[in-house]
Amino acid sequence: MNKTVIKEIVCWIKTQVTEANKKGVVFGLSGGVDSAVVSVLCKNAFPKEHLALILPCFSNKQDITDAKLIIKKFKLNYKIVNLEKVFLSFCETLGIDPYSKELAVVNIKPRLRMVTLYHFANKLDYLVIGTGNKSELTMGYFTKYGDGGVDLLPLGDFTKTQVVKLAEMLKIPRRIIVKPPSAGLWQGQTDEEEMGITYQQLDKIIECIEKNIQPKDVDKELYNKVVSTKKKIQHKLSLPKMFIYKK
């Protein structure tokens, strides 16, 4: 992978936004490597008409610091919208424990972020740019109508390993590249622990599946798990099925 791919992604973003007759792009900036890469690509595509949103909701303070580092280094337009009060109020309305680690509860956070992103997208006539990568999409590791609720996925065909390479080419700060990936669902939560597989293992398996080759030096149980999961989560990657009325 060489630097020409960066120009290709930037051109693709420009084309998609122009064809949608929109003015620019809005995206969430979490402080992780995926959102950092997306932010720089979006800045390159739309130097003025872009908006990075930092959306803390009982988030790790280091993530917010890292997000601000990206903003400062790449001179991004940004806003900070704290969603903690909204989250607590919503949990109170539903009668649930806001500090629960149950997925039905923690998934409220990315869904509140999605609502916020689309508010600004509607207000500014922008498209919402997602930060999901191929590794996460393969495992369904995203919240339906949360961080999965976006208009464009510029990194959707890149594994986590490839995203890291893009980050290095874009000169993303090293500390952001090497820190353990996390969706920030709760304190101390990491992607790899949640998925039960490392990105290195996952990306190797994805390559085997795509090339239709027998995996070597790959745990068979993990391989079967990825294949099985990929089938189970297809509903998260598809438009809602619609009954067709035959008149």
Backbone hydrogen bonds, N-H to C=O, Kabsch-Sander energy under -0.5 kcal/mol:
donor,donor_aa,acceptor,acceptor_aa,energy
5,V,2,N,-1.7
6,I,3,K,-0.9
7,K,3,K,-1.1
8,E,4,T,-2.0
9,I,5,V,-2.4
10,V,6,I,-2.4
11,C,7,K,-2.4
12,W,8,E,-2.1
13,I,9,I,-2.5
14,K,10,V,-2.3
15,T,11,C,-2.5
16,Q,12,W,-2.6
17,V,13,I,-2.3
18,T,14,K,-2.5
19,E,15,T,-2.8
20,A,16,Q,-1.3
21,N,18,T,-1.6
22,K,17,V,-2.4
23,K,125,D,-3.0
24,G,125,D,-0.6
25,V,49,E,-1.8
26,V,127,L,-2.4
27,F,51,L,-2.1
29,L,53,L,-2.7
30,S,28,G,-0.6
36,A,32,G,-1.8
37,V,33,V,-2.4
38,V,34,D,-2.4
39,S,35,S,-2.3
40,V,36,A,-1.8
41,L,37,V,-2.3
42,C,38,V,-2.7
43,K,39,S,-2.2
44,N,40,V,-2.3
45,A,41,L,-2.0
46,F,42,C,-3.0
50,H,48,K,-1.7
51,L,25,V,-1.7
52,A,77,N,-2.9
53,L,27,F,-2.6
54,I,52,A,-0.5
54,I,79,K,-2.6
55,L,53,L,-0.6
63,D,60,N,-0.7
64,I,60,N,-1.3
65,T,61,K,-2.1
66,D,62,Q,-2.5
67,A,63,D,-2.3
68,K,64,I,-2.1
69,L,65,T,-1.6
70,I,66,D,-1.8
71,I,67,A,-2.0
72,K,68,K,-2.5
73,K,69,L,-2.6
74,F,70,I,-2.5
75,K,71,I,-0.8
76,L,71,I,-1.6
79,K,52,A,-2.0
81,V,54,I,-2.6
81,V,79,K,-0.5
82,N,80,I,-0.5
83,L,56,P,-2.7
83,L,81,V,-0.5
87,F,83,L,-2.5
88,L,84,E,-2.6
89,S,85,K,-2.5
90,F,86,V,-2.6
91,C,87,F,-2.5
92,E,88,L,-2.2
93,T,89,S,-2.2
94,L,90,F,-2.0
95,G,91,C,-1.0
96,I,91,C,-2.5
100,S,97,D,-1.6
105,V,102,E,-1.6
106,V,102,E,-2.4
107,N,103,L,-2.4
108,I,105,V,-1.7
109,K,106,V,-1.1
111,R,107,N,-1.3
112,L,108,I,-2.3
113,R,109,K,-2.0
114,M,110,P,-1.9
115,V,111,R,-1.9
116,T,112,L,-2.0
117,L,113,R,-2.8
118,Y,114,M,-2.4
119,H,115,V,-1.6
120,F,116,T,-1.9
121,A,117,L,-2.2
122,N,118,Y,-2.4
123,K,119,H,-2.4
124,L,120,F,-2.6
125,D,121,A,-1.3
126,Y,121,A,-2.2
127,L,24,G,-2.1
129,I,26,V,-2.8
129,I,127,L,-0.5
130,G,128,V,-0.5
130,G,152,L,-3.4
134,K,155,L,-0.8
134,K,158,F,-2.5
135,S,158,F,-0.5
137,L,133,N,-2.4
138,T,134,K,-2.5
139,M,135,S,-1.3
140,G,136,E,-0.7
140,G,137,L,-0.6
141,Y,136,E,-2.8
142,F,140,G,-2.1
144,K,142,F,-0.6
146,G,143,T,-2.5
148,G,143,T,-2.0
149,G,146,G,-1.5
150,V,148,G,-1.3
151,D,128,V,-2.2
152,L,128,V,-1.7
156,G,153,L,-1.6
158,F,155,L,-2.1
163,V,159,T,-2.3
164,V,160,K,-2.2
165,K,161,T,-1.3
166,L,162,Q,-2.2
167,A,163,V,-2.6
168,E,164,V,-2.0
169,M,165,K,-2.0
170,L,166,L,-2.1
171,K,168,E,-0.9
172,I,167,A,-2.6
176,I,173,P,-1.3
177,I,173,P,-1.5
178,V,174,R,-2.3
179,K,175,R,-0.8
189,Q,186,W,-1.9
191,D,181,P,-2.7
194,E,190,T,-1.9
195,M,191,D,-2.6
196,G,192,E,-1.8
197,I,192,E,-1.3
202,L,198,T,-2.8
203,D,199,Y,-3.0
204,K,200,Q,-1.5
205,I,201,Q,-2.0
206,I,202,L,-2.6
207,E,203,D,-2.0
208,C,204,K,-1.7
209,I,205,I,-2.5
210,E,206,I,-2.6
211,K,207,E,-2.0
212,N,208,C,-0.6
212,N,209,I,-0.6
213,I,208,C,-2.2
223,Y,219,D,-2.4
224,N,220,K,-2.7
225,K,221,E,-2.1
226,V,222,L,-2.3
227,V,223,Y,-2.3
228,S,224,N,-2.6
229,T,225,K,-2.8
230,K,226,V,-2.6
231,K,227,V,-1.3
232,K,228,S,-2.1
233,I,229,T,-1.9
234,Q,231,K,-1.1
236,K,233,I,-1.8
237,L,233,I,-0.5
237,L,234,Q,-1.2
238,S,235,H,-0.6
245,Y,243,F,-0.7
246,K,244,I,-0.8
247,K,245,Y,-1.0
